[in-house]
């Protein structure tokens, strides 16, 4: 492990305008006085959405989209340049670089409009421009503070497979390339400012890691460089016990485990990209979630072990905009291959299955996917079960989009009896019906499917049931429990 290196990632809100970029630069500068820093940046807030919308509009043959998005982004970034960069020569160079990137975007949008076709590779190239712009802005802000800094394209560092839009890193190759490119800069005392969200195939074709992938970029680089720690700077104080928009007395957790954080991210907590912790899960590198607007606050530390408590439950999270699909009928009892057909169809539709539940009689298999994937998935299911539907062996394929998933999460749940019972009782007292239930073999969470309209009430009820508004006392911690037992 490189005990002198921090990887710091700044999200879209943390680089959203000149003031935010200046604050991010000051955070990096402060850390650089204590050791080496690699900064990873998202696009400025809203930029990636604008780029993707322009790409989609261009498929309709709209030539104006290219000019409009270039003008909007030029104004947004040039305003930041005027505030951040005082050195005239540096400003002129930065303006040229930004114009070059925006000209590339406009050219790609015009090509898309002419062909009325948007390939995954073209979409990757267009949507990644925001990070290329913001990296140059932050590097310039650091130079203004007297630090050596250089914007680095992640295409030079992160090697991925060929899956445009959702590429996965090839860690062995990434370790070699990242080390070769970044080590000399770090030895010189320079701060590399790396474009998040982006990678490249072995032969250099640009790819992206999926929306929100800058978190993922940071941990990929942290693992490749054996960093001391990774800090994800965002606009919240850390990982909370629940969404504060739903639970007013939700509080920031001091420390959680990789497993707990992964479960929370998977089931809707927006503070982390679901894949973020994969690269460092076996390294022991801690990941911090901190607030760039209030950098004096400690935030949440994510470690291999976390800070287990006797409560068992750490947080409640929820996910809406999901759809429950049920394949069922009395005829499927004992019918071979039903599950295989069901999930092969979902895979063919490129739908990510979030939760699975099956009745004990075997009459029904239900699963939940993102609502945006529902129509494609149902079409694939009807094709796969066409013969079974015709012969009434499968009686129905039903869709319910009026649902939400609420997950009770905590690594200590595995050894704490009665948690599921308490959850069900808390909802039963409020006459809330549970549509479906699922629990993974890891026992890190119990997931409940409820009506979408009831989701806020369910989250509040469970948060209250497990006393999550209160910070765990020293008498509740597993460590203290063991110590007391030995007294």
C-alpha positions in Angstrom: 0.0 0.0 0.0 1.2 3.5 -0.9 0.9 5.2 2.5 1.5 8.6 1.0 -1.3 8.6 -1.6 -4.9 9.7 -1.5 -7.3 9.3 -4.4 -10.0 12.1 -4.2 -13.1 12.0 -6.3 -15.3 15.0 -6.8 -18.9 14.6 -7.9 -21.0 16.8 -10.3 -22.3 19.0 -7.5 -18.8 19.4 -6.1 -17.5 20.8 -9.4 -20.9 22.4 -10.4 -19.6 25.9 -10.9 -16.6 28.2 -10.3 -17.2 28.5 -6.6 -17.4 24.7 -6.2 -14.3 24.1 -8.4 -12.4 26.6 -6.3 -13.5 24.8 -3.1 -12.5 21.4 -4.6 -9.1 22.9 -5.6 -8.5 24.1 -2.0 -9.4 20.7 -0.6 -6.9 19.0 -2.9 -4.2 21.7 -2.2 -4.6 21.1 1.6 -4.3 17.3 1.1 -1.3 17.8 -1.2 0.6 19.4 1.6 0.5 16.1 3.5 1.2 13.7 0.6 0.4 12.7 -2.9 -3.1 13.2 -4.4 -4.8 11.9 -7.5 -8.0 13.8 -8.2 -10.9 12.2 -10.2 -13.7 14.4 -11.5 -17.2 14.0 -12.7 -18.7 16.4 -15.3 -20.2 19.7 -13.9 -23.7 19.2 -12.7 -26.2 18.6 -15.5 -23.6 18.4 -18.3 -23.8 14.7 -19.0 -27.6 14.8 -19.2 -27.4 17.6 -21.7 -24.9 15.7 -23.8 -27.0 12.6 -23.8 -30.1 14.5 -24.6 -28.4 16.2 -27.6 -27.2 12.8 -28.8 -30.7 11.4 -28.7 -32.3 14.4 -30.4 -29.7 14.2 -33.1 -31.0 10.7 -34.0 -34.2 12.5 -35.2 -32.1 14.3 -37.8 -32.1 17.6 -35.8 -29.0 19.5 -36.8 -29.6 22.2 -34.3 -28.9 19.9 -31.3 -25.1 20.1 -32.0 -25.0 23.9 -32.1 -27.3 24.3 -29.1 -25.4 21.9 -26.7 -22.1 23.4 -27.7 -23.3 26.9 -27.0 -24.8 26.0 -23.6 -21.7 24.1 -22.5 -19.4 26.8 -23.7 -21.2 29.5 -21.7 -21.3 27.3 -18.6 -17.6 26.4 -18.7 -16.3 29.8 -19.9 -18.0 31.5 -17.0 -16.0 29.3 -14.7 -12.8 30.0 -16.6 -13.2 33.7 -16.2 -13.5 33.4 -12.4 -10.9 30.7 -11.8 -8.1 31.5 -14.2 -6.2 34.8 -13.8 -3.1 33.9 -15.8 -3.8 35.1 -19.4 -1.6 32.6 -21.2 -3.1 29.7 -19.2 -6.6 31.0 -19.9 -6.0 31.2 -23.6 -4.7 27.6 -23.7 -7.7 26.4 -21.7 -10.1 28.1 -24.0 -8.5 26.4 -27.0 -8.8 23.0 -25.3 -12.4 23.5 -24.4 -13.3 24.6 -27.9 -11.6 21.6 -29.4 -13.6 19.2 -27.1 -16.9 21.0 -27.9 -16.1 20.9 -31.6 -15.7 17.2 -31.3 -19.1 16.9 -29.6 -20.8 19.0 -32.3 -19.2 17.0 -35.1 -20.4 13.7 -33.5 -23.9 15.1 -33.1 -24.0 16.3 -36.7 -22.8 12.9 -37.9 -25.5 11.2 -35.8 -28.1 13.6 -37.3 -27.0 12.8 -40.8 -27.1 9.0 -40.3 -30.1 9.1 -37.8 -28.2 6.4 -35.9 -26.5 6.6 -32.5 -24.1 3.8 -31.9 -23.0 2.9 -28.4 -19.4 4.0 -29.2 -20.6 7.4 -30.4 -22.8 7.8 -27.3 -19.8 7.1 -25.1 -17.7 9.7 -27.0 -20.4 12.3 -26.7 -21.4 11.6 -23.1 -17.8 11.6 -21.8 -17.0 15.2 -22.9 -18.2 16.6 -19.6 -15.5 14.9 -17.6 -12.9 16.0 -20.2 -13.9 19.6 -19.7 -14.1 19.6 -15.9 -10.7 17.9 -15.5 -9.1 20.8 -17.3 -10.9 23.3 -15.2 -9.9 21.8 -11.9 -6.3 21.3 -13.1 -6.2 25.0 -14.0 -7.7 26.0 -10.6 -4.9 24.0 -8.9 -2.2 25.7 -11.0 -3.7 29.1 -9.9 -3.1 28.0 -6.3 0.6 27.3 -7.1 0.4 23.5 -7.4 1.8 21.5 -10.3 -1.3 19.8 -11.8 -2.2 18.2 -15.1 -5.4 16.9 -16.6 -5.1 13.3 -17.6 -7.5 11.3 -19.8 -8.6 8.1 -18.1 -8.3 6.4 -21.6 -4.6 6.4 -20.8 -5.1 4.7 -17.5 -8.2 2.5 -17.1 -8.3 -0.5 -19.4 -11.8 -2.1 -19.9 -13.6 -4.7 -21.9 -15.6 -3.8 -25.1 -19.0 -3.1 -23.5 -19.8 0.4 -24.4 -21.9 2.3 -21.9 -21.2 -0.2 -19.1 -17.6 -1.3 -19.5 -15.8 -3.3 -16.8 -12.2 -2.7 -15.9 -9.3 -5.1 -16.6 -7.5 -4.6 -13.4 -4.1 -6.2 -14.3 -3.7 -4.1 -17.4 -5.0 -1.0 -15.6 -2.5 -1.4 -12.8 0.3 -1.4 -15.4 -0.9 1.6 -17.4 -1.9 3.7 -14.4 1.4 3.1 -12.7 3.4 3.9 -15.8 1.5 7.1 -16.5 0.8 8.5 -13.0 3.9 7.4 -11.0 6.3 9.9 -12.8 3.8 12.7 -12.2 3.4 11.9 -8.5 7.2 11.6 -8.1 7.5 15.2 -9.5 5.0 16.4 -6.9 2.3 17.0 -9.5 -1.5 16.4 -9.0 -3.0 14.3 -11.8 -6.6 15.3 -12.4 -8.3 12.3 -14.1 -11.5 12.2 -16.0 -13.9 9.9 -14.2 -16.5 7.7 -15.9 -14.2 6.9 -18.8 -11.9 4.1 -19.8 -10.6 2.5 -23.0 -10.3 -0.9 -24.5 -6.9 -2.6 -24.8 -6.6 -1.1 -28.3 -7.5 2.4 -27.2 -11.3 2.7 -28.1 -13.0 5.0 -25.6 -15.6 3.4 -23.3 -17.6 4.5 -20.3 -18.3 2.8 -17.0 -22.0 3.7 -16.8 -23.9 6.6 -15.2 -22.3 7.6 -11.9 -19.2 5.7 -12.9 -16.8 8.3 -11.6 -17.0 6.8 -8.1 -16.1 3.5 -9.8 -13.1 5.2 -11.6 -11.8 6.4 -8.2 -11.7 3.0 -6.6 -10.3 1.4 -9.7 -7.4 3.8 -9.6 -7.1 3.5 -5.8 -6.8 -0.2 -6.1 -4.4 0.0 -9.1 -2.1 2.5 -7.3 -2.4 0.8 -3.8 -3.6 4.1 -2.3 -3.7 4.8 1.4 -7.4 5.9 1.2 -10.1 7.0 -1.3 -12.2 10.0 -0.5 -15.5 10.5 -2.4 -16.5 14.2 -2.1 -20.2 14.8 -2.6 -22.9 17.1 -1.3 -24.0 15.1 1.7 -22.2 14.4 5.0 -21.8 10.7 4.4 -23.9 7.6 4.4 -27.2 8.2 6.3 -29.4 5.8 8.2 -32.2 6.7 5.7 -33.0 9.2 3.0 -33.4 12.5 4.9 -36.2 13.5 2.6 -38.2 10.7 4.0 -36.9 10.6 7.6 -36.2 14.0 9.2 -34.1 12.5 12.0 -31.9 10.3 9.8 -28.2 10.6 10.9 -24.8 10.1 9.4 -23.2 6.8 10.1 -19.6 7.0 11.4 -18.4 3.7 9.9 -19.9 0.9 7.8 -18.5 -2.2 6.1 -17.9 -2.8 2.4 -20.8 -5.3 2.4 -23.2 -2.9 4.1 -22.3 0.0 1.7 -22.7 -2.3 -1.3 -26.1 -3.4 -0.2 -27.2 0.2 0.5 -25.9 1.3 -3.0 -27.6 -1.6 -4.7 -30.9 -0.9 -3.1 -31.1 2.8 -3.9 -28.8 4.8 -1.7 -27.6 7.5 -4.1 -24.4 8.3 -2.3 -22.4 5.5 -4.0 -22.4 3.8 -7.5 -23.3 0.2 -6.9 -20.0 -1.1 -8.4 -17.8 1.3 -6.4 -16.5 -1.1 -3.9 -15.7 -4.0 -6.2 -12.1 -3.0 -7.0 -11.1 -2.5 -3.4 -13.1 -5.3 -1.7 -10.0 -7.4 -1.1 -7.5 -4.6 -0.5 -8.6 -3.2 2.8 -8.3 0.3 1.4 -10.8 2.6 3.3 -13.3 4.7 1.4 -14.6 7.9 2.9 -17.8 9.7 1.9 -17.5 13.4 2.7 -19.2 16.7 2.1 -17.2 19.0 -0.1 -19.4 21.9 1.0 -18.6 21.2 4.7 -15.1 19.6 4.5 -14.5 20.0 8.2 -17.0 17.2 8.9 -15.6 13.7 9.1 -18.2 11.9 7.0 -18.6 8.1 6.8 -15.7 5.7 6.7 -16.2 2.4 4.7 -13.9 -0.4 5.8 -13.7 -4.2 5.4 -15.1 -4.7 8.9 -17.2 -1.6 9.6 -18.4 -0.9 13.1 -20.8 -3.7 14.0 -23.4 -3.1 16.8 -25.7 -5.3 18.7 -28.7 -3.7 17.0 -27.9 -5.6 13.8 -29.5 -3.0 11.6 -27.5 0.0 10.3 -29.8 1.7 7.8 -33.0 1.6 5.8 -32.9 2.3 2.1 -35.6 2.4 -0.6 -35.9 2.1 -4.3 -38.8 3.4 -6.5 -39.3 3.5 -10.2 -39.2 -0.3 -10.3 -41.6 -2.9 -11.7 -42.7 -6.3 -10.3 -43.2 -9.0 -13.0 -44.8 -12.3 -12.1 -44.8 -15.4 -14.2 -47.4 -17.8 -12.8 -50.2 -20.3 -12.9 -50.9 -23.8 -11.5 -49.5 -25.4 -14.5 -46.0 -24.4 -13.8 -45.7 -26.5 -10.7 -43.1 -29.1 -11.5 -42.7 -27.7 -15.1 -39.0 -28.0 -15.9 -37.0 -24.9 -16.9 -39.5 -22.2 -15.9 -36.9 -20.3 -13.9 -34.3 -20.7 -16.6 -36.6 -19.4 -19.3 -37.7 -16.5 -17.1 -34.2 -15.2 -16.3 -32.9 -16.0 -19.8 -35.6 -13.7 -21.1 -34.7 -11.0 -18.7 -31.1 -11.3 -19.7 -32.0 -11.0 -23.4 -33.8 -7.8 -22.5 -30.6 -6.6 -20.8 -32.6 -6.1 -17.6 -30.9 -6.1 -14.3 -32.9 -8.2 -11.9 -33.0 -6.5 -8.5 -35.0 -9.0 -6.4 -36.4 -12.5 -6.8 -39.1 -14.2 -4.9 -41.0 -17.5 -5.4 -44.1 -18.9 -3.7 -43.5 -22.2 -1.8 -46.0 -24.0 -4.0 -44.1 -23.0 -7.1 -47.1 -21.4 -8.7 -45.4 -18.0 -9.2 -42.0 -16.6 -9.8 -41.8 -12.9 -9.3 -38.9 -10.5 -9.9 -38.2 -6.8 -9.9 -36.4 -4.7 -12.5 -36.0 -1.1 -13.4 -39.2 0.3 -14.8 -37.4 1.4 -17.9 -36.6 -2.2 -18.8 -40.1 -3.6 -18.2 -41.7 -3.4 -21.6 -38.7 -5.1 -23.3 -38.6 -7.8 -20.6 -42.3 -8.6 -20.9 -42.0 -8.9 -24.7 -39.1 -11.3 -24.2 -41.1 -13.3 -21.6 -44.1 -13.6 -23.9 -42.0 -14.9 -26.7 -40.1 -17.4 -24.4 -43.4 -18.7 -23.0 -45.5 -18.5 -26.1 -46.2 -22.3 -26.2 -46.7 -22.5 -22.5 -49.2 -19.7 -22.5 -51.1 -21.3 -25.4 -51.4 -24.6 -23.5 -52.2 -22.8 -20.2 -49.2 -24.3 -18.5 -48.2 -20.7 -17.8 -51.5 -18.8 -17.1 -50.3 -15.3 -16.7 -47.4 -12.8 -17.0 -48.4 -9.8 -14.9 -46.8 -6.4 -14.4 -47.1 -4.1 -11.4 -45.3 -0.8 -11.6 -46.9 0.7 -8.5 -44.4 -0.8 -6.1 -41.2 0.1 -4.2 -38.4 -1.9 -2.5 -37.5 -1.1 1.0 -34.4 -2.8 2.4 -33.3 -3.3 6.0 -29.5 -3.4 5.9 -26.8 -4.4 8.4 -24.0 -6.9 8.4 -24.7 -7.9 12.0 -28.2 -9.0 11.1 -26.7 -12.4 10.3 -26.3 -13.2 14.0 -29.2 -11.2 15.5 -32.4 -13.1 16.0 -35.8 -11.5 15.4 -34.9 -8.7 13.0 -37.3 -9.9 10.2 -40.0 -10.4 12.8 -39.6 -6.9 14.2 -39.8 -5.5 10.7 -43.0 -7.4 9.9 -44.6 -6.5 13.2 -43.8 -2.8 12.8 -45.6 -2.8 9.5 -48.4 -5.0 10.7 -49.2 -2.6 13.5 -49.7 0.1 10.8 -51.8 -2.3 8.6 -49.2 -2.1 5.8 -49.4 -5.1 3.4 -46.1 -6.6 2.2 -46.4 -7.7 -1.4 -43.2 -9.8 -1.5 -40.2 -10.6 0.6 -36.6 -11.6 -0.2 -33.5 -12.2 1.9 -30.1 -13.1 0.4 -28.0 -15.9 1.8 -25.5 -13.4 3.1 -28.3 -12.1 5.4 -27.0 -8.5 5.1 -30.5 -7.3 4.2 -34.2 -8.1 4.3 -36.0 -6.6 1.3 -39.7 -5.9 1.4 -41.9 -5.0 -1.6 -44.7 -2.6 -0.8 -47.1 -0.2 -2.6 -45.2 2.8 -3.9 -47.4 5.2 -2.2 -46.7 3.6 1.2 -42.9 3.6 0.8 -42.2 6.8 2.9 -44.4 5.5 5.7 -42.6 2.1 5.6 -39.1 3.7 5.7 -40.1 5.9 8.7 -41.7 3.0 10.6 -38.6 0.7 10.2 -36.2 3.5 11.0 -38.1 4.1 14.2 -38.5 0.4 15.1 -34.7 -0.1 15.1 -33.9 3.2 16.9 -31.7 4.4 14.1 -32.2 8.0 15.0 -29.9 7.4 18.0 -26.2 6.9 17.7 -25.2 3.5 19.0 -23.8 3.8 22.5 -20.6 2.1 23.6 -22.7 -0.5 25.3 -24.3 -1.5 22.0 -21.1 -2.0 20.1 -19.9 -5.6 19.5 -16.4 -4.6 20.6 -17.6 -3.3 23.9 -19.8 -6.3 24.4 -16.9 -8.6 24.1 -14.8 -6.5 26.4 -17.5 -6.4 29.0 -17.9 -10.2 28.8 -14.2 -10.5 29.8 -14.4 -8.2 32.8 
